[in-house]
Amino acid sequence: ALEETHRLHPTVHISAILDDVSLVASPQSAVAAFSTLETCMARVGLSVNAPKTASLWPHERVPVPEPLFSFTRSRNFKLEIGATIILGAPIGLGNRYAEVVNEHLSNVVRKHNTFFEALSHDAMPAQIAVLLLQLAAVPRMMYYARLIPPSLAHPHLQEFDLRVRSAL
């Protein structure tokens, strides 16, 4: 389905990781490519999960083009304006992107609270705590450090580092 869609719509950038597929193109091209992809998927017994599907219009100050708006509405997809989360990482432009980054990274740091409490437990050997940090927590934050502009990621990475130091 992906190969046929790409062959029929060569100007559309298609990326897929497991069952997450992203199309990047002009609104008209994305709508056409998505329709092709949906048809190809149906031929092999697959379908789109509408509640998990969204269209991103990254421009906060530019109205959503009618073809994208109509297509998104007709399929009951979410329409994200400015920014969204894809594969666990914020993407977008402008002020909305900064808001999504701050909200997302605050949640990521907060979700590590139980992990840091466990590392601080008296029964946790220091060597095991360091290994858990190296193998589980730090790589996740390094993912965000590589994806998000430093000016936006810095306060959250700093908070995470503070929690790492206080857990050991």
C-alpha positions as CSV (number, residue, x, y, z in Angstrom):
1,A,0.0,0.0,0.0
2,L,2.8,2.4,0.9
3,E,4.8,1.6,-2.2
4,E,1.9,2.1,-4.5
5,T,0.9,5.3,-2.9
6,H,4.4,6.6,-3.2
7,R,4.6,5.5,-6.9
8,L,1.3,7.3,-7.6
9,H,2.1,10.4,-5.6
10,P,5.9,10.9,-5.9
11,T,5.9,14.4,-4.4
12,V,4.4,13.2,-1.1
13,H,6.9,12.2,1.6
14,I,5.6,9.0,3.2
15,S,7.2,7.6,6.4
16,A,6.0,4.7,8.4
17,I,7.0,3.2,11.7
18,L,5.1,0.0,12.5
19,D,1.4,1.1,12.1
20,D,2.0,4.9,12.3
21,V,2.1,6.5,8.8
22,S,2.8,10.1,8.1
23,L,2.3,12.0,4.9
24,V,4.0,15.3,4.3
25,A,2.8,17.4,1.3
26,S,0.7,20.3,0.2
27,P,-2.9,19.9,1.4
28,Q,-4.2,18.8,-2.0
29,S,-1.4,16.3,-2.5
30,A,-1.8,14.9,1.0
31,V,-5.5,14.4,0.6
32,A,-5.1,12.7,-2.7
33,A,-2.3,10.4,-1.4
34,F,-4.3,9.6,1.7
35,S,-7.2,8.5,-0.4
36,T,-5.0,6.3,-2.5
37,L,-3.4,4.8,0.6
38,E,-6.8,4.1,2.2
39,T,-7.9,2.3,-1.0
40,C,-4.7,0.2,-1.1
41,M,-5.0,-0.7,2.5
42,A,-8.6,-1.8,2.1
43,R,-7.5,-4.2,-0.7
44,V,-5.4,-6.1,1.9
45,G,-8.0,-5.9,4.7
46,L,-6.6,-2.9,6.6
47,S,-8.4,0.2,7.6
48,V,-7.6,3.6,9.1
49,N,-8.3,4.1,12.8
50,A,-10.1,7.5,12.6
51,P,-9.9,8.3,16.4
52,K,-6.1,8.0,16.2
53,T,-5.8,9.9,12.9
54,A,-5.0,13.6,12.7
55,S,-4.1,16.2,10.1
56,L,-1.6,18.9,11.1
57,W,-1.8,22.4,9.7
58,P,1.4,23.9,11.3
59,H,0.6,27.5,10.4
60,E,-1.1,29.3,13.3
61,R,-1.7,32.5,11.4
62,V,-2.7,31.1,8.0
63,P,-6.2,29.7,7.6
64,V,-6.5,25.9,7.1
65,P,-7.0,25.3,3.3
66,E,-10.6,24.2,2.4
67,P,-9.5,20.9,0.9
68,L,-7.7,19.9,4.1
69,F,-10.5,21.2,6.4
70,S,-13.2,19.4,4.4
71,F,-11.3,16.2,4.2
72,T,-10.5,16.1,7.9
73,R,-14.0,16.9,8.9
74,S,-15.6,14.3,6.5
75,R,-13.4,11.5,7.9
76,N,-13.9,12.6,11.6
77,F,-10.1,13.1,12.0
78,K,-8.7,15.5,14.5
79,L,-7.4,18.7,12.9
80,E,-4.3,20.0,14.8
81,I,-3.3,23.6,14.2
82,G,0.2,24.7,15.0
83,A,1.6,21.6,16.6
84,T,0.9,18.0,17.6
85,I,2.7,14.9,18.9
86,I,4.0,12.3,16.5
87,L,5.9,9.2,17.7
88,G,6.1,10.7,21.1
89,A,7.7,14.0,20.0
90,P,6.2,17.4,19.5
91,I,6.3,18.8,15.9
92,G,5.0,22.1,14.6
93,L,5.7,25.8,14.3
94,G,5.2,29.0,16.3
95,N,3.7,29.7,19.7
96,R,1.5,26.6,19.7
97,Y,4.6,24.4,19.1
98,A,6.3,26.0,22.2
99,E,3.1,25.3,24.2
100,V,2.9,21.7,23.1
101,V,6.6,21.2,23.9
102,N,6.3,22.7,27.4
103,E,3.2,20.6,28.1
104,H,4.6,17.4,26.7
105,L,8.0,17.6,28.4
106,S,6.5,18.7,31.7
107,N,4.4,15.5,31.6
108,V,7.4,13.4,30.6
109,V,9.4,14.6,33.6
110,R,6.4,14.2,35.9
111,K,5.8,10.7,34.8
112,H,9.2,9.7,36.0
113,N,8.3,10.6,39.6
114,T,7.7,7.0,40.6
115,F,10.8,5.9,38.8
116,F,12.9,8.4,40.8
117,E,11.3,7.4,44.0
118,A,12.1,3.8,43.4
119,L,15.8,4.7,42.6
120,S,15.9,6.6,45.9
121,H,14.6,3.7,48.0
122,D,16.9,2.4,50.7
123,A,16.9,-1.1,49.3
124,M,18.0,0.1,45.8
125,P,21.8,-0.5,45.4
126,A,23.5,2.5,43.9
127,Q,25.0,0.5,41.0
128,I,21.6,-0.8,39.9
129,A,20.1,2.7,40.2
130,V,22.9,4.1,37.9
131,L,22.3,1.2,35.4
132,L,18.6,1.8,35.3
133,L,19.2,5.5,34.7
134,Q,21.6,4.8,31.9
135,L,19.5,2.2,30.2
136,A,15.9,3.5,30.8
137,A,15.6,7.2,31.7
138,V,18.5,9.0,30.2
139,P,18.0,7.7,26.6
140,R,14.4,8.9,26.6
141,M,15.5,12.4,27.5
142,M,18.3,12.3,25.0
143,Y,15.6,11.6,22.4
144,Y,14.0,14.9,23.3
145,A,17.3,16.7,23.5
146,R,18.0,15.7,19.9
147,L,14.5,16.6,18.6
148,I,13.6,19.8,20.4
149,P,15.3,23.2,20.1
150,P,17.5,23.8,23.1
151,S,15.7,27.0,24.0
152,L,12.5,25.1,24.6
153,A,14.0,21.8,26.0
154,H,16.5,23.3,28.4
155,P,14.3,24.0,31.4
156,H,12.8,20.5,31.2
157,L,16.1,18.8,30.7
158,Q,17.5,20.8,33.6
159,E,14.6,19.7,35.9
160,F,15.2,16.1,34.8
161,D,18.9,16.4,35.6
162,L,18.1,17.8,39.0
163,R,15.9,14.8,39.7
164,V,18.6,12.4,38.5
165,R,21.1,13.9,40.9
166,S,18.7,13.9,43.8
167,A,17.7,10.3,43.2
168,L,21.3,9.0,43.7
